[in-house]
């Protein structure tokens, strides 16, 4: 089974739909109060409801909740993550989602014995970049490399 984290984003939704079209077993991480329906009206998200109706199995949780990530990773062979703090705000920010959340996800994948983790980064990810979001992507790349989880 494949876990898609960030499935309600535009890219994550495209990936999820393609996997489902290929007949893959897909689980998606969905926040309990996901704003995906409202954001989709503006072209900025994929409604969780549509992905579930198409055959994705929901795992309710979020990047800031380590235990929910551990539950979501149970029985998973591959994790694909496009999740990030863009378009969020408040408590969902670079520190909580892009840094800490991605580390929690990598740790959960490792504990579950995930065979591959596909992390969507950005071109030019560098810890010395002046943009915190880009720094966080580079930090996550390094953490993933050191984790021992195949990527």
Residue pairs with C-beta under 8 A, 6 or more apart in sequence:
1 25
1 26
1 27
1 75
1 76
1 77
2 19
2 24
2 25
2 26
2 27
2 76
2 77
2 78
2 79
2 80
3 26
3 27
3 28
3 29
3 59
3 72
3 73
3 76
3 78
3 79
3 80
4 12
4 15
4 16
4 19
4 26
4 27
4 28
4 29
4 56
4 80
4 81
4 82
5 12
5 28
5 29
5 63
5 72
5 79
5 80
5 81
5 82
5 83
5 105
6 12
6 29
6 81
6 82
6 83
6 84
6 120
7 13
7 15
7 16
7 28
7 29
7 30
7 46
7 48
7 51
7 56
7 82
8 28
8 30
8 34
8 36
8 39
8 45
8 46
8 47
8 48
8 51
9 45
9 46
9 82
9 83
9 84
10 43
10 44
10 45
10 46
11 82
11 120
12 28
12 46
12 80
12 82
12 83
13 45
13 46
13 51
14 46
15 80
15 82
16 26
16 28
16 46
16 51
16 54
16 56
17 46
17 51
17 54
19 26
20 26
20 51
20 54
20 55
20 56
25 57
26 55
26 56
26 57
27 56
27 57
27 58
27 59
27 72
27 76
28 48
28 51
28 52
28 56
28 57
28 58
28 59
29 59
29 60
29 61
29 62
29 63
29 68
29 69
29 72
29 83
30 36
30 48
30 52
30 58
30 59
30 60
30 61
31 60
31 61
31 62
32 60
34 48
35 45
36 45
36 46
36 47
36 48
36 49
37 45
37 47
37 48
37 49
38 45
39 45
39 87
40 46
40 47
44 87
45 87
48 58
52 58
59 68
59 71
59 72
60 68
61 67
61 68
61 69
61 71
61 72
62 68
62 101
63 69
63 83
63 92
63 96
63 97
63 100
63 101
63 102
63 104
63 105
64 91
64 92
64 96
64 97
64 100
64 101
64 104
65 104
66 104
66 107
66 108
69 104
69 105
69 107
69 108
70 108
70 111
70 112
72 108
73 79
73 105
73 108
73 109
73 111
73 112
73 114
74 112
75 112
76 109
76 112
76 114
77 114
77 115
77 116
78 114
78 115
78 116
78 117
78 118
79 105
79 109
79 114
79 116
79 117
79 118
80 118
80 120
81 102
81 105
81 117
81 118
81 119
81 120
82 120
83 97
83 101
83 102
83 105
84 97
84 98
84 120
84 133
85 92
85 93
85 94
85 96
85 97
85 98
85 133
86 133
88 97
94 132
94 133
94 136
95 136
98 133
98 136
98 137
98 140
99 136
99 139
99 140
102 119
102 136
102 140
102 143
103 140
103 143
105 117
106 117
106 140
106 143
106 144
106 147
106 149
107 147
109 117
109 149
110 147
110 148
110 149
114 149
115 150
116 149
116 150
116 151
117 144
117 149
117 150
117 151
118 151
119 140
119 141
119 144
119 151
121 137
121 138
121 140
121 141
122 133
122 134
122 137
124 134
125 134
125 137
125 138
125 141
126 134
126 135
126 138
127 135
127 138
127 139
127 142
128 135
129 135
129 138
144 151
145 151
